[in-house]
Amino acid sequence: MALNTPHFRSLTRQPFGVGPWHVIPLQQCMQREGHTVTLPPSLLLLLRYFAAHNNEYVAADRVHEAFDDDEAITAATLPVLMAALHEALHLTDTDPWIETTSDGHYRLVADIAFYDHVTHQRKGRTAFKVGGQTKWFDTDDTVDEDRAYDKAHAARQVWLKRGAFLGALVLIFVIVVSLRQTSPDPPAELPAPTISNFPGYETHGALSPDGNHLAFAHQQNPQHNAQLLLKSLNDQQQTQPLTNNEQHHRNPTWSPDGNQLAFLRFPNIQSNSCHIVLLDLEARTEQTLAPCGEKPVPDLAWSPDGTTLVFSAVT
């Protein structure tokens, strides 16, 4: 599968370049010339995937297979996500762009730079080795790049020698212990407390900001509508129902203060259309915020101050 390629595994952690953009996966953003764009998880996953398959026509079915366990990347949402990725990358006529063919293929047209490793850090700026040369990002003053590279190279050599020595010591220790050990002890079993014992299925678990409660969806079987339940993790208090009707519910998302839950409500489990509902946990009152289209992307996200709720949908 494409997600197991060496390039893709390195891209999930290491920054990489897409044309003039410097992509930082751990910060979920990309930068260029002082301009920063935040990428939602689904767009970042697609950008990583197509960077590993740069200038290659990839069929939509192949993308679906690569992300078959990701609810945000589906046959319905892929065209919208690819259009959003194109818009984020293509600021000028010379920037990277996403090509879409009439037979359902996609291609990322860009120069991709795979950074070997971090070579130096100073004042919040990072230098990466790119094709044998040191490249600096987020610069705020002038530095001697050659001097920084030489210093980083010397430091790497020292750490490599230390690592080889320590590795040899560890190997000797493991060999001695294995020779003296006649029968290995069985691995200890870690306790796994049971949170609920309802018959059926529990999905879409969401932990409260204070870590004391768990909201989740429960179904008697995959054909039944799901209802939302609330469980206290600090005592034996009985699980409380948050919804109790003939409709289908999923994706509970806590507000930053833990006083509200936003979730998706569908007429039934077969339906694609839904509404975003806001539940006040203290008053137990609901407020329908907005429809989320015929084919919703099930990503709900609160702003840090709890005043804004962000979602994606195909309208």
C-alpha positions as CSV (number, residue, x, y, z in Angstrom):
1,M,0.0,0.0,0.0
2,A,1.2,3.5,-0.7
3,L,1.2,4.5,2.9
4,N,4.0,2.0,3.6
5,T,6.6,3.6,1.2
6,P,9.8,4.9,2.8
7,H,9.1,8.5,1.5
8,F,5.6,8.5,3.1
9,R,6.8,7.2,6.4
10,S,9.5,9.9,6.6
11,L,7.1,12.6,5.6
12,T,4.8,11.8,8.5
13,R,7.4,13.3,10.9
14,Q,10.1,15.2,9.0
15,P,9.5,18.6,7.4
16,F,9.6,18.6,3.6
17,G,9.5,21.0,0.7
18,V,6.7,21.4,-1.9
19,G,7.9,24.0,-4.4
20,P,8.3,27.3,-2.3
21,W,6.4,25.8,0.6
22,H,8.1,24.4,3.7
23,V,5.7,21.8,5.2
24,I,6.0,21.1,9.0
25,P,3.9,18.0,9.8
26,L,4.3,18.2,13.5
27,Q,2.9,21.7,13.5
28,Q,0.2,20.9,10.9
29,C,1.2,23.9,8.8
30,M,3.3,25.1,5.8
31,Q,5.3,28.3,5.4
32,R,6.8,30.5,2.7
33,E,8.3,33.9,2.9
34,G,6.7,34.7,6.3
35,H,3.3,33.4,5.2
36,T,1.9,30.5,7.2
37,V,-1.1,28.3,6.3
38,T,-2.6,25.9,8.8
39,L,-3.6,22.5,7.2
40,P,-6.4,20.3,8.6
41,P,-5.4,16.7,9.3
42,S,-7.1,15.4,6.2
43,L,-5.4,17.9,3.9
44,L,-2.0,17.2,5.5
45,L,-2.5,13.5,5.0
46,L,-3.2,14.0,1.3
47,L,-0.3,16.4,0.8
48,R,2.1,13.9,2.4
49,Y,0.6,11.1,0.1
50,F,1.0,13.1,-3.1
51,A,4.4,14.4,-2.2
52,A,5.5,10.7,-2.0
53,H,4.0,10.3,-5.5
54,N,5.0,13.6,-7.0
55,N,4.3,14.1,-10.7
56,E,2.5,10.7,-10.8
57,Y,-1.1,10.3,-11.9
58,V,-2.9,8.5,-9.1
59,A,-6.4,7.1,-9.5
60,A,-9.1,8.1,-7.0
61,D,-9.7,4.4,-6.2
62,R,-6.0,4.1,-5.2
63,V,-6.3,7.1,-2.9
64,H,-9.5,5.6,-1.4
65,E,-7.6,2.3,-0.8
66,A,-4.7,4.1,0.9
67,F,-7.1,5.9,3.3
68,D,-9.7,3.2,3.7
69,D,-9.7,3.7,7.5
70,D,-10.0,7.5,7.5
71,E,-13.6,8.7,7.7
72,A,-12.6,12.2,6.5
73,I,-11.2,11.0,3.1
74,T,-14.0,9.3,1.2
75,A,-15.2,9.0,-2.4
76,A,-17.5,11.9,-1.8
77,T,-15.1,14.2,0.0
78,L,-11.9,13.6,-2.1
79,P,-12.8,16.0,-4.9
80,V,-13.5,18.8,-2.4
81,L,-10.4,18.1,-0.4
82,M,-8.2,18.1,-3.5
83,A,-9.7,21.4,-4.6
84,A,-9.0,22.9,-1.2
85,L,-5.4,21.6,-1.3
86,H,-4.9,23.1,-4.7
87,E,-6.2,26.4,-3.5
88,A,-3.9,26.4,-0.5
89,L,-0.8,25.6,-2.6
90,H,-1.4,27.6,-5.8
91,L,-1.1,31.3,-4.8
92,T,0.6,32.4,-8.0
93,D,0.9,31.0,-11.6
94,T,4.3,29.4,-10.8
95,D,3.3,27.7,-7.6
96,P,2.6,23.9,-7.1
97,W,-0.9,22.8,-8.3
98,I,-3.2,19.8,-8.3
99,E,-4.1,18.5,-11.8
100,T,-7.4,16.6,-12.1
101,T,-8.2,14.5,-15.2
102,S,-11.6,13.7,-16.6
103,D,-11.2,10.0,-15.8
104,G,-10.7,10.6,-12.0
105,H,-6.9,10.8,-11.7
106,Y,-4.9,13.4,-9.6
107,R,-1.4,14.6,-9.9
108,L,0.7,17.0,-7.8
109,V,2.8,19.2,-10.0
110,A,5.7,20.5,-7.9
111,D,9.4,20.2,-7.0
112,I,9.6,18.1,-3.8
113,A,12.5,18.4,-1.4
114,F,13.1,15.6,1.1
115,Y,15.2,17.0,4.0
116,D,17.7,14.6,5.3
117,H,17.8,15.8,8.9
118,V,18.0,18.8,11.1
119,T,21.5,20.2,11.1
120,H,21.3,23.3,13.3
121,Q,18.9,25.4,15.4
122,R,19.2,29.0,16.6
123,K,16.7,31.6,17.8
124,G,13.6,29.6,16.7
125,R,15.1,29.0,13.3
126,T,16.0,25.6,11.9
127,A,18.4,24.6,9.2
128,F,17.9,21.4,7.1
129,K,20.3,19.6,4.9
130,V,18.8,19.5,1.4
131,G,20.8,17.8,-1.3
132,G,24.0,18.4,0.5
133,Q,23.4,22.0,1.2
134,T,22.1,23.7,4.4
135,K,18.7,25.6,4.0
136,W,17.4,27.9,6.7
137,F,13.7,28.5,7.4
138,D,12.0,31.3,9.5
139,T,15.1,33.5,9.3
140,D,15.1,36.6,11.4
141,D,18.7,37.7,11.0
142,T,21.8,36.9,8.9
143,V,23.9,33.8,9.8
144,D,26.9,32.1,8.3
145,E,25.4,29.0,6.7
146,D,28.7,27.3,6.0
147,R,29.8,27.7,9.5
148,A,26.5,26.4,10.8
149,Y,26.8,23.3,8.6
150,D,30.4,22.5,9.6
151,K,29.4,22.8,13.3
152,A,26.4,20.5,12.8
153,H,28.5,18.0,10.8
154,A,31.1,17.8,13.5
155,A,28.5,17.4,16.2
156,R,26.9,14.6,14.2
157,Q,30.2,12.7,13.9
158,V,30.7,12.9,17.7
159,W,27.1,11.6,18.4
160,L,27.6,8.8,15.8
161,K,30.7,7.6,17.6
162,R,29.0,7.8,21.0
163,G,26.0,6.0,19.7
164,A,28.1,3.2,18.2
165,F,30.0,2.7,21.5
166,L,26.8,2.7,23.6
167,G,25.1,0.3,21.1
168,A,28.0,-2.1,21.5
169,L,27.7,-2.0,25.3
170,V,23.9,-2.6,25.1
171,L,24.5,-5.6,22.7
172,I,27.0,-7.2,25.1
173,F,24.7,-6.7,28.1
174,V,21.8,-8.3,26.2
175,I,23.9,-11.3,25.2
176,V,25.1,-11.8,28.8
177,V,21.6,-11.6,30.2
178,S,20.2,-14.0,27.6
179,L,22.9,-16.6,28.3
180,R,22.2,-16.5,32.0
181,Q,18.4,-16.5,31.7
182,T,17.1,-20.1,31.6
183,S,13.4,-19.4,31.2
184,P,11.9,-15.9,30.5
185,D,9.2,-14.6,32.7
186,P,5.8,-14.3,31.0
187,P,4.9,-10.7,30.1
188,A,2.8,-9.0,32.8
189,E,-0.8,-8.3,31.9
190,L,-1.8,-4.7,32.2
191,P,-5.2,-4.1,33.7
192,A,-7.8,-2.9,31.3
193,P,-10.8,-1.5,33.2
194,T,-14.2,-1.9,31.5
195,I,-15.9,1.4,31.0
196,S,-19.2,0.1,29.8
197,N,-20.9,-3.3,29.4
198,F,-23.7,-2.5,27.0
199,P,-24.6,-5.1,24.4
200,G,-23.7,-3.8,21.0
201,Y,-21.1,-1.3,19.8
202,E,-19.4,1.8,21.3
203,T,-17.8,4.2,18.8
204,H,-16.7,7.9,18.5
205,G,-15.4,8.2,22.1
206,A,-14.5,11.7,23.2
207,L,-12.7,12.5,26.5
208,S,-13.7,15.6,28.3
209,P,-11.0,18.4,28.7
210,D,-10.6,17.6,32.4
211,G,-10.3,13.9,31.8
212,N,-13.2,13.0,34.1
213,H,-15.9,12.0,31.5
214,L,-16.2,10.1,28.3
215,A,-18.9,10.8,25.7
216,F,-19.5,8.1,23.1
217,A,-22.0,6.7,20.6
218,H,-23.7,3.4,21.3
219,Q,-25.5,1.0,18.8
220,Q,-27.3,-2.2,19.4
221,N,-26.0,-3.4,16.1
222,P,-24.6,-1.8,12.9
223,Q,-28.1,-1.4,11.4
224,H,-29.5,0.5,14.4
225,N,-29.3,4.3,15.0
226,A,-26.6,5.4,17.5
227,Q,-27.4,7.3,20.7
228,L,-24.9,9.4,22.6
229,L,-24.0,8.4,26.2
230,L,-22.0,10.1,29.0
231,K,-19.8,8.1,31.4
232,S,-18.0,9.4,34.5
233,L,-14.5,7.9,34.8
234,N,-14.0,8.8,38.5
235,D,-16.8,6.8,40.1
236,Q,-19.4,4.1,39.6
237,Q,-22.1,6.5,38.5
238,Q,-24.5,5.1,36.0
239,T,-24.0,6.0,32.4
240,Q,-26.3,8.9,31.4
241,P,-28.0,9.1,28.0
242,L,-27.4,12.4,26.2
243,T,-29.8,11.6,23.3
244,N,-32.9,9.4,23.2
245,N,-34.8,9.5,20.0
246,E,-35.2,7.7,16.7
247,Q,-32.4,9.6,15.0
248,H,-28.7,8.7,14.4
249,H,-25.9,10.6,16.3
250,R,-22.2,10.5,16.2
251,N,-18.9,12.6,16.5
252,P,-19.4,14.2,20.0
253,T,-16.9,17.0,20.4
254,W,-16.3,18.8,23.7
255,S,-16.1,22.6,24.0
256,P,-12.8,23.8,25.6
257,D,-14.5,24.5,29.0
258,G,-16.2,21.1,29.0
259,N,-19.7,22.6,29.4
260,Q,-21.0,21.8,25.9
261,L,-21.0,19.0,23.3
262,A,-21.3,19.5,19.6
263,F,-22.3,16.5,17.5
264,L,-23.8,15.4,14.2
265,R,-27.5,14.3,14.0
266,F,-28.8,12.3,11.0
267,P,-32.5,11.3,10.3
268,N,-31.3,7.7,10.3
269,I,-28.2,5.6,9.9
270,Q,-28.8,5.3,6.1
271,S,-29.0,9.1,5.6
272,N,-26.2,11.2,4.3
273,S,-27.7,14.6,5.3
274,C,-27.2,15.8,8.8
275,H,-27.3,18.8,11.2
276,I,-24.8,20.1,13.7
277,V,-26.4,20.2,17.2
278,L,-25.0,21.9,20.3
279,L,-25.9,20.4,23.7
280,D,-25.6,22.3,27.0
281,L,-24.6,19.6,29.5
282,E,-25.8,21.4,32.6
283,A,-29.2,22.6,31.3
284,R,-29.5,19.5,28.9
285,T,-30.9,21.8,26.2
286,E,-30.2,21.4,22.5
287,Q,-29.6,24.0,19.8
288,T,-29.4,23.1,16.1
289,L,-26.6,25.2,14.7
290,A,-26.5,24.4,10.9
291,P,-27.0,21.8,8.3
292,C,-23.8,20.0,7.3
293,G,-24.7,19.1,3.7
294,E,-25.5,15.9,1.9
295,K,-22.1,14.3,2.4
296,P,-20.5,15.7,5.6
297,V,-16.9,15.5,6.4
298,P,-17.1,14.3,10.1
299,D,-14.5,16.8,11.5
300,L,-15.7,19.2,14.2
301,A,-13.2,21.5,15.9
302,W,-13.6,24.2,18.5
303,S,-11.6,27.4,18.6
304,P,-9.5,27.7,21.8
305,D,-11.8,30.4,23.3
306,G,-14.9,28.2,22.7
307,T,-16.8,30.8,20.6
308,T,-16.4,29.2,17.2
309,L,-17.1,25.7,15.8
310,V,-15.4,24.7,12.5
311,F,-16.6,21.9,10.2
312,S,-16.2,20.8,6.6
313,A,-19.0,19.6,4.4
314,V,-20.0,19.0,0.7
315,T,-22.9,21.3,-0.1
